[in-house]
Amino acid sequence: MTRAQQSERTSPVWLRVAQREVRVRARSKALWISTVAMIVLIVGGVIALHVFSGRTTSYTVAVVSPGAEQTVTAAARTATDVKLESRYLPDRAAAERAVKDGDADAFLVLDDTAGAHAWHLEAKGKPAAELQGYLAQAVAAQTMQQNAQTLGISLPDVMRGAELAPVQLDSSSDEAGYQYGVTFVFGLLFFMSCQLFGTTTANSVVEEKESRVVEVLLAAIPTRSLLVGKVAGNFVLGIVQMAVFTAVGLLTALAAGGVPHLGSIVASSGWFLVFYVLGFGTVCCLFAGLGALASRTQDVQSATAPLQMIVTATYMVSIIGKGAVVTVASYVPIASTVTMPARVFAGTAAWWEIVASLAIAALFAALTVRIAARAYRSSVLHTGSRLSLLASLRADRAEPTATRSAGV
C-alpha cells in the first residue's frame, strides 16, 4: 500500500468526500472555460480602465499669424485634460483646406478687416467645447493685456479680485464612476461563483439521489460527513477561483500602472475575500440543503428559487444600489459580501461597521448552515414529490435522536 493510500484511509471521511468532489469538478470543461473567460474579461477591463483613464485628447489648431500661434501656446499651458498644438500654414486658404481635409481640428484667425478685430475659430462642424473654452480664455487674457497697455492701465490692478476659485464641498461625484465599477465587479464575481459552484452542488445532490448512489454512500459514511465534504469541495474551488481572479486583476493593474485609487482597490479587495468566505460558504450550504428537497433534476430550479432570488438581488444591488440602499445592504447577510467591501473602497465605512457586519454575517452563517444540514439530513433519501423546506425540518425534528447521532 502506497503512502498516499495510507494517508487517504486515515484522513477524515468528509475530507475524502471533499477531495473526490474537487477532483471531479476540476475535470469539468465548464469550470475551465468560465475561469479562462473571466480572466480574459478581468485583464481586458483593467487595461481598458488604464487606457481610458489616462488618455488625453489632442487638438491641432491651424494658424496663419504669430499672434494666433502665441494664443494657442498660451491656451496649451492652461489646458489640464487636453493637449493643444498649433500648425503654422502659409495662408487662410491652406488653413481652411487643412480643416476640411481633417489635418487640423480648427482654424484660429484674427479678423481685422474694417477694424473689426475679432477672433474666429473655424471648424468643419461645431468646435469641441473644451477646445473652444481654452482658446477663449487665452484670447480674453491676451486681449485684455493689450488693451490695458494701450490705455496705460496696469492689468494686475484691473484684474484684482476677479479670480474665481473653485471650492469642492463633496468629492463623491468625482469618485462615483470608480465606486460603481468596483461594486459591480464584486457583485459579478460573487454572482458567477454562486451560479457556477452553488448550483453545481445542488445538482450533484439531486443526481446522487436519482441514481441511488447516495444510498450506497450513506451505507458507508455518515450523512453529515457527506454534506460537509460536498460543500467543502465546492467551497475550496470557489475560494481558489476567486483568489486567482483577484490576483490577476491586481497584478494586471500593477503592471499597467496609472490605475486610479489602486491602494483603495487593494484594501477593499482584501475585505471582499474575507466577506466572500462567509457569504459563499453560507450559499453553498444552502444550495446543498435546498437541493436535497428535490427528487429530480427538473425540480432543482424550483427548490433553489428562493436562494437564487437572494443571489440575484445581491447582484442587482451592486449595479443599481446607491446611498442608503447600499448602507442598509452592507449589514444584510449575503448582500454584505458585496456592499460592505464597496463601502470600504468608498471610505464611508467605519471600522466598527465592518466588525458589526462580519459578526452579523457569521451569526447568520451558523444559523443557516444548521438549517441546511437539517434539511439535507431529512431529505437526501426522500423520493417522489418535492419536499418543502418546512416539511423537511419537521421530518428531521421527528427523526429519532439516536438515528441522527449515528449519521444515517
Secondary structure, DSSP 4 states (H G I P E B T S, - for coil): --HHHHHHHHS-HHHHHHHHHHHHHHT-HHHHHHHHHHHHHHHHHHHHHHHHHH--EEEEEEESSHHHHHHHHHHHHH-SSEEEEEEE-SSHHHHHHHHHHTS-SEEEEEE-GGG--EEEEE-SSSPPHHHHHHHHHHHHHHHHHHHHHHHT--HHHHHTT-------S--HHHHHHHHHHHHHHHHHHHHHHIIIIIHHHHHHHHHHHHTTHHHHHHHHS-HHHHHHHHHHHHHHHHHHHHHHHHHHHHHHHHHH---TTHHHHHHHHHHHHHHHHHHHHHHHHHHHHHHTT-SSGGGHHHHTHHHHHHHHHHHHHHHH--THHHHHHTTSTTTHHHHHHHHHHHT---HHHHHHHHHHHHHHHHHHHHHHHHHHHHHTT--SSPPPHHHHHHHHHHS-HHHHHHT-
